[in-house]
């Protein structure tokens, strides 16, 4: 289980998070919802040790991870897929995927490649192609595929549907459900609240760096405040 306890974080004088607590049980999908600037990405970056905590602590499977280096966090099985298309554009798809294995002592990369290609057949068709020539949707597939190559115990997904067409959004969320069905725990940051609540088990709503609401997906989907603010009804 991932446990975030009363964390606060700042960018200089700007407070980004204030006393944020959340839990991600093993085997579940938990969503972190909220408007732009609410602190969602900062929360993931704190978990990944990309942003230093001011206060609070983060544990994973009862072991303290706050204070570790980012590569040590990854070595524990916590892998983040950041917002945007952070690929190596001049490397092939194959080499981009192999980057995901760099911390592993033993590589059974063929089995990992097979798993990625089962989820994303398009990548197999373009294996030797430079990653920078892919469409936005294909680049998102590549980023998730690269994370899968790291054999994550928990996957931190930051806005996976950003900038994608409705058809590709459906495809990405199907993959999210497949990964979870195969045993991967997921913490999902997503502005598409309707889609996020359709796949997650539990969700938290961040406003101005603080948790304002949390509950089961069904509970939040039927909460009048959530429906008015995020679901357009």
Secondary structure, DSSP 8 states (H G I E B T S, - for coil): -EEEEEEEEEETTEEEEEEEEEEE-TT-EEEEE--TTSSHHHHHHHHTTSS--SEEEEEETTEE-TTS-HHHHHHTTEEEE-SS----TTSBHHHHHHHTTTT-SS--HHHHHHHHHHH-HHHHHTTTSBGGGS-HHHHHHHHHHHHHHT--SEEEEE-TTTT--HHHHHHHHHHHHHHHHTT-EEEEE-S-HHHHHHH-SEEEEEETTEEEEEEEHHHHHT-HHHHHHHS--
